Amino acid sequence: TETLLERDPTRLDLINSIATGLGWLVQKGRTLQAEPRGCASWLKNTHWEQMTALFAAWRDSSDPATGGAQWNDLRHVPGLVIEGRLLCDVRQTRETFLSRIATIDSSAWFEISALAAWIKETEPDYMRPDGNFDLLYLRDALDGRALSGFESWDAVEGRLIRFFIEGPLFWLGAVALGAGASGQVDRFRLTHSGAAWLGGRTSPTLPKPARLHVDESFTVEAPLLLPLLDRYRLLRFTDLITQDYRQRNATVHRISRQSLSRARAGGWNAQSLLGFLRRVNTGDVPPKVAAALTRWDQHQGTVRLTKGIVLRVEDASILSKL
């Protein structure tokens, strides 16, 4: 998790759920391990194909408690406590909600509260198509009160709408968020990609993939639009030194002795590293960096660090007895 740009635990749960559902993570004993072929296939796709795969995986997932794939949004809504079995079709709920926001103007900003009010007026039973508002056993996390009946719609369905917008749809790149005078997030708009996803249209025009920049201090700047396969490869032989991406729109890495040791253990050599950097760099790799990587390759195995044990005694005579 150290390399995640956003460390929201719920977002991480969604990432793990999608990756597990798509077969990219496999349970082995008590740990999750990456399945190389599935991961590599996705990483090689275009940005649009990657985004669409993630969006579809979330849209189509259902509640694991009912034998579904892996994800239930309602179980992650802040402020809600679920008691007992959750009797609602979470996939149908999600699809109904998405069909509603697919109709809004993708060029305009909307207040999240106004969206909730519109859905409450036009399709209040989007989560409970049978209209029975007493089947779910929910409580408010703050005061413990039971949330049943239509009078609890804002505290349940309304909260779920906000979670859809501020959570999965934002994390997956379908919406942009905005803040009001209070500084709190209170509005959203569909992104070009989000509008295309929801409308079932073909890929929108996406920004051109970015490239790395390597300087003489062995620092590598990686713009956020760097292709994911290139970012994955970069992390295999560099240390992440800053994630201040909101200011720079990029992450910053450094090539170090420790990171090169990891690279060597993973099968990299100077030729493969330089070939990668020259392919994805904005210009030529600085001669100082190229020369250092070449020397690193030439001295491979000639210097080794080993662990040892130091024996300490209070008096030298003890050594002779030993």
C-alpha positions in Angstrom: 0.0 0.0 0.0 3.0 2.3 0.3 2.9 3.1 -3.4 -0.8 3.9 -3.6 -1.5 7.6 -4.4 -4.7 7.4 -2.4 -4.7 5.2 0.7 -8.4 5.3 1.5 -9.0 1.8 3.1 -12.4 1.5 1.3 -10.8 2.3 -2.0 -8.2 -0.4 -1.3 -11.0 -2.9 -0.5 -12.6 -2.1 -3.9 -9.2 -2.6 -5.6 -8.7 -5.9 -4.0 -12.3 -7.0 -4.7 -12.0 -6.1 -8.4 -8.6 -7.7 -8.7 -9.8 -10.9 -7.0 -12.9 -11.1 -9.1 -11.0 -10.7 -12.3 -8.5 -13.3 -11.3 -5.5 -10.9 -10.9 -5.1 -11.8 -7.3 -5.3 -15.4 -6.1 -5.7 -16.7 -2.5 -2.8 -18.9 -1.6 -2.9 -20.0 2.0 -3.3 -16.8 4.1 -2.0 -14.4 1.5 -3.0 -12.9 -1.8 -0.6 -13.4 -4.7 -0.6 -11.7 -8.1 -1.5 -13.9 -11.2 1.1 -12.6 -13.7 -0.6 -13.5 -16.9 -3.9 -11.8 -16.1 -2.1 -8.7 -14.6 0.2 -8.4 -17.6 -2.6 -8.7 -20.1 -4.5 -5.8 -18.4 -1.4 -3.6 -18.0 -0.7 -3.9 -21.7 -4.1 -2.4 -22.6 -4.8 1.2 -23.5 -5.9 3.6 -20.8 -9.5 3.3 -22.1 -9.5 -0.5 -22.1 -8.0 -0.5 -18.6 -10.6 1.9 -17.3 -13.5 0.1 -19.0 -12.5 -3.2 -17.5 -12.4 -1.8 -14.0 -15.7 0.0 -14.4 -17.5 -3.1 -15.8 -16.0 -5.3 -12.9 -17.5 -2.9 -10.3 -20.8 -2.4 -12.1 -21.4 -6.2 -12.4 -20.2 -7.3 -9.0 -22.7 -8.4 -6.3 -22.8 -9.3 -2.6 -20.5 -12.1 -1.6 -23.0 -13.0 1.2 -25.4 -14.1 -1.5 -22.9 -16.0 -3.6 -22.0 -13.0 -5.7 -18.6 -11.9 -7.0 -17.1 -9.7 -4.3 -18.5 -6.3 -3.6 -21.5 -4.6 -1.9 -21.5 -0.8 -1.9 -24.0 -0.5 0.9 -21.7 -2.4 3.3 -19.1 0.4 2.8 -21.4 3.5 3.2 -20.0 5.7 6.0 -22.4 6.0 9.0 -24.4 2.8 8.3 -24.3 -0.4 10.3 -25.9 -3.5 8.7 -27.4 -6.1 11.0 -28.1 -9.6 9.7 -28.5 -10.5 6.0 -28.8 -7.7 3.5 -32.0 -8.4 1.5 -31.5 -6.3 -1.6 -30.0 -6.9 -5.1 -26.9 -4.7 -5.0 -26.1 -5.2 -8.6 -29.6 -4.2 -9.7 -29.4 -1.2 -7.4 -26.1 -0.1 -8.9 -27.4 -0.5 -12.5 -30.6 1.4 -11.8 -28.6 4.3 -10.3 -26.2 4.4 -13.2 -29.0 4.4 -15.7 -30.3 7.6 -14.0 -27.1 9.6 -14.0 -26.3 8.5 -17.6 -29.1 10.9 -18.6 -27.7 14.0 -17.0 -25.8 16.8 -18.9 -22.1 15.7 -18.9 -21.0 19.4 -19.3 -22.7 20.7 -16.2 -21.9 20.5 -12.4 -24.6 19.2 -10.1 -24.9 19.3 -6.3 -24.9 15.8 -4.9 -27.8 16.7 -2.6 -29.9 17.9 -5.6 -29.2 14.6 -7.4 -30.4 12.6 -4.4 -33.5 14.8 -4.2 -34.2 14.2 -7.9 -33.9 10.4 -7.5 -36.0 10.5 -4.4 -38.8 12.2 -6.3 -38.6 10.3 -9.5 -37.4 6.8 -8.5 -37.4 6.5 -4.7 -37.4 2.7 -4.7 -34.2 2.4 -6.9 -32.6 0.3 -4.1 -35.8 -1.5 -3.1 -37.9 -2.1 -6.2 -40.6 -3.9 -4.2 -41.2 -0.6 -2.3 -40.8 -2.4 1.1 -38.6 -0.1 3.2 -38.7 -2.3 6.3 -36.8 -5.3 5.0 -33.3 -4.0 5.7 -31.9 -4.1 9.2 -29.8 -0.9 9.3 -28.7 1.4 12.1 -27.1 4.8 12.3 -23.5 4.4 13.4 -23.6 7.6 15.4 -26.7 7.2 17.6 -27.6 3.6 17.0 -31.2 4.4 15.9 -32.9 1.9 13.6 -33.2 3.2 10.0 -36.4 1.7 8.7 -39.4 3.0 6.7 -39.5 5.6 4.0 -38.7 8.3 6.5 -35.1 7.0 6.7 -34.6 7.3 2.9 -32.2 10.2 3.2 -30.1 8.3 5.8 -30.0 5.1 3.7 -30.6 5.6 -0.1 -29.4 9.2 0.1 -26.1 8.2 1.8 -25.7 5.4 -0.8 -26.0 7.9 -3.6 -23.3 10.1 -2.1 -21.1 7.1 -1.6 -21.5 6.1 -5.3 -20.4 9.6 -6.4 -17.6 10.3 -3.9 -16.4 6.7 -3.9 -16.4 4.2 -6.8 -17.4 6.6 -9.5 -14.7 9.1 -8.5 -12.1 6.4 -7.9 -12.8 4.9 -11.4 -12.6 8.2 -13.1 -16.2 8.5 -14.1 -16.9 11.8 -12.2 -15.0 14.9 -11.1 -15.7 16.3 -7.6 -16.0 20.0 -6.6 -16.2 21.8 -3.3 -18.4 24.7 -2.3 -17.6 27.7 -0.1 -17.3 25.5 3.0 -14.4 23.6 1.3 -16.4 20.4 1.6 -17.1 18.2 -1.5 -20.7 18.9 -2.5 -20.9 18.7 -6.3 -19.8 16.6 -9.2 -19.8 16.4 -13.0 -19.4 13.5 -15.4 -15.9 13.2 -17.0 -15.7 12.6 -20.8 -14.7 9.0 -20.0 -17.5 8.6 -17.5 -20.1 9.9 -19.9 -18.8 7.5 -22.6 -18.9 4.5 -20.2 -22.5 5.3 -19.0 -23.7 6.0 -22.5 -22.3 2.9 -24.0 -20.2 4.9 -26.5 -16.8 4.2 -27.9 -13.6 5.5 -26.4 -13.4 9.3 -26.0 -10.3 11.2 -27.1 -7.8 10.6 -24.2 -4.7 12.6 -23.5 -1.5 11.3 -25.1 0.4 8.9 -22.8 3.1 10.7 -20.8 6.8 10.0 -20.6 9.4 9.8 -17.9 12.0 12.4 -17.2 15.4 11.3 -15.8 18.0 13.8 -14.5 21.6 13.6 -13.4 20.8 13.2 -9.7 19.3 9.7 -10.5 15.8 11.2 -9.9 12.9 10.1 -12.1 9.7 12.1 -12.5 6.7 10.0 -13.6 3.6 12.0 -14.8 0.3 10.5 -13.7 -0.6 9.7 -17.3 2.4 7.4 -17.7 1.2 4.1 -19.1 0.5 1.7 -16.2 2.9 -1.0 -17.6 5.7 1.6 -17.7 4.9 2.6 -14.1 4.9 -1.0 -12.9 8.3 -1.5 -14.5 9.6 1.8 -13.0 8.7 0.7 -9.5 10.7 -2.5 -9.9 14.0 -0.6 -10.0 13.4 2.7 -8.2 12.4 4.0 -4.8 9.3 6.2 -4.5 10.5 9.3 -2.7 7.5 11.6 -2.9 3.8 11.3 -3.7 3.1 15.0 -3.8 1.3 14.4 -7.1 -1.4 17.1 -6.5 1.3 19.8 -6.8 3.4 18.3 -9.5 0.9 16.1 -11.3 3.6 13.4 -11.1 5.3 11.1 -8.7 9.1 11.3 -8.0 11.4 8.3 -7.8 15.1 7.7 -7.3 17.5 5.0 -8.6 19.5 3.8 -5.6 21.8 1.0 -4.6 18.9 -0.7 -2.8 16.5 -0.3 -5.7 19.1 -1.7 -8.1 19.6 -4.7 -5.9 15.9 -5.4 -6.1 16.1 -5.0 -9.9 18.9 -7.5 -10.1 17.0 -10.0 -8.0 14.1 -9.6 -10.5 16.3 -10.4 -13.5 17.1 -6.8 -14.7 20.6 -5.9 -16.0 22.0 -2.6 -17.2 21.1 -3.2 -20.8 17.4 -3.8 -20.0 17.2 -0.8 -17.7 18.9 1.6 -20.1 16.7 0.2 -23.0 13.6 0.9 -20.9 14.7 4.4 -19.8 15.7 5.4 -23.4 12.3 4.2 -24.7 10.1 6.1 -22.2 12.3 9.1 -21.3 11.5 12.6 -22.6 15.1 12.9 -23.9 18.4 11.2 -23.8 19.3 9.4 -20.5 22.0 11.6 -18.8 25.5 10.2 -19.5 26.2 10.1 -15.8 23.2 7.8 -15.2 24.0 5.6 -18.2 27.7 5.3 -17.1 26.7 4.4 -13.5 24.3 1.7 -14.6 26.9 0.3 -16.9 29.5 0.1 -14.1 26.9 -1.5 -11.8 26.4 -4.2 -14.4 30.2 -4.7 -14.9 30.8 -5.1 -11.1 28.0 -7.5 -10.6 29.0 -10.1 -8.1 32.5 -8.7 -7.5 31.5 -7.1 -4.2 29.3 -8.9 -1.7 27.8 -8.1 1.7 27.4 -11.0 4.1 26.1 -11.2 7.6 28.4 -12.3 10.4 28.5 -12.9 14.1 30.7 -10.9 16.5 31.9 -12.6 19.7 32.5 -10.2 22.6 34.3 -11.2 25.8 35.1 -9.2 29.0 38.7 -10.4 29.2 41.2 -11.7 26.6 42.0 -14.7 28.8 38.5 -16.1 28.1 39.4 -16.4 24.4 42.3 -18.8 25.2 40.0 -21.0 27.3 37.5 -21.1 24.5 
